[in-house]
Amino acid sequence: MPPLFGKQGALQIVALLTVAIWGAARAQSFFVPLCFAALLAFLLTPAVRFLKSHHFPEFLAVLLVCSLFIATLMIIGYETSLQSEALIHAIPSLSKALERAFAQLSQSPWGRKLDLAEHFSISDSINGADLALKSVNVLLAAAGQFALVLVFSILLLASRDRLKYLLEEVLKRNVLPAIAGDPSHF
């Protein structure tokens, strides 16, 4: 039986797969929010359909569902920020309590056998300002990604009928003939 692709075809497939994997790795910062947006749009679609069945225009239904979702997330974010602020203010007292507990542990028989006081320092490990800055940096990066996810979700929700039509057309024209064994469509 002759090879399916030949030497040139096999090399082209390997090159195409290599470029596709490289491109997917480079575009990860775009595709991950896009996947979350698709999931979010999928989860919000029943609410949009419910409002449309009660004679809401599609634009208004999408706007209302997304607004309620964003408002819910803003309330959760506000509560989280209050708790984070309380934690940041409590770090110095928690650090001192941890240092006292560590000092007691270092003076115990096991602490002396392991030389904990020489190998580990709580004050070097806990720096409240540094921890707070790192936390704020992570939260801002997450907020940026989340904003991208929300924008993609709104766009996917608003154009889901057109996307469904496009996907059906692609399947009819390219995938189904290929499955049936008609290579002329490629």
Buried (B, 14 or more C-beta within 10 A) or exposed (E): EEEEEEEEEEEEEEEEEEEEEEEEEEEEEEEEBBEBBBEBBEEBBEBBBEBBEEEBEBEEBBBBBBEEBEEEEEEEBEEEEEEBEEEBEEBEEEBEEBBEEBEEBBEEEEBEEBEBBEEBEBEEEBEBEEBBEEEEEEBEEEEEBBEBBBEBBBBBBBBBEEBEEEEEEEEEEEEEBEEEEEEEEE
